[in-house]
Amino acid sequence: MATKKVTVTIPEDLLDEIRTDAAERGLSAYVAEALRFKRDRDRLLELVEWLQEEHGPVTEAERATALEGLEDLDAEHERRQAARKRKAGEAA
């Protein structure tokens, strides 16, 4: 993948925090990942706007159903992570 060097200005306190979090994979990789995440979020928000234009706003009942689904996904994610950790501990 081609890369290009750019100059950006970041508040010093934020940069200090990011450098701590990004130490293992590097600042450039951390920033690229954050920019991809932001771009994807912006695209999702645009999709939500299009869907609301076509189908109307999300109702409270639909929102509650979606949040329940997210809670279920979070619980499953935590269950799978715990299982992986147990397996890793057994293999060690």
N, C-alpha and C positions, 0 to 999 in steps of 0.2 A: 504494500500500500504506500502510495506516495505521501509525503508529508511536506509541510511548508512551515518555516519558522516565522512567527509573528511576535509582536510586542503588545502586551496588554498591561493595564494598570489595575492593581488589586489593592484594596485596603490592607495595610501592614498586619493588623491583628488577624484578619481572615487568612492571609498568606501564611502566617505562623501556624495557625490551626491546620491548614491544608497540608503544609509540609510535614507535620507530625503524622497525619492520617495517610499521606501518600508516600511516606518514606520507602516502603517496601517495593512498590511498583513504579515509583517515580512521579514527579510533578506533572510532566507532560501527559502521561497516560491517565493520571487522575483527572486533569482538566479536560482531556478529550472525552473521557467517559461522562463527565458532568455535562459537557456540551451536547453529547448525544442524548443523554437523558432529558435535558431541557428541550431539545429539538423534538424528541418523541412526544413529550408532554404537550408541547404547543400543537403538534399535529392531532393529538387526541382531543384537545380542547376544540380545535377547529372541526373535527368530526362531530363532537357533541353539539356544536352550534348548528351544523348542517342537519343533523338528525332532529334537533328541536324545531328547526324551521319547517321540516317536512312532517313531523309527527306531533309537534307540540311539546311543551315543557314536561320534564319528568315530575310525576306526582310523588307525594310523600310516601305512599304505599310502595311505589316502584323503588324509591330511594331506600326505604327500609329493607325491602327484599334484597336489593343489591348489597347493602351493608351486611346483612346476615350471610350472604354468600361469601363476602370477603372474610368475615370472621371464620367461616368454615374452612376457607382456603388457608388462612393464617394458622389455624389449629392443625390442619393436615401438614403444613410446612414444618411446624414445630415438631410434630410427631415423627416425620421422616428424618429431620435433623438429629433428633435424639436417637433414633434407631441407627443412623450412620455412625454416630459417636460411640454407641455401644458396640457395634461391629468393629470399629477401629480399635477400641479398647481391648476387645477379645483377641484381635489379630496381633496385638503388640506383645 
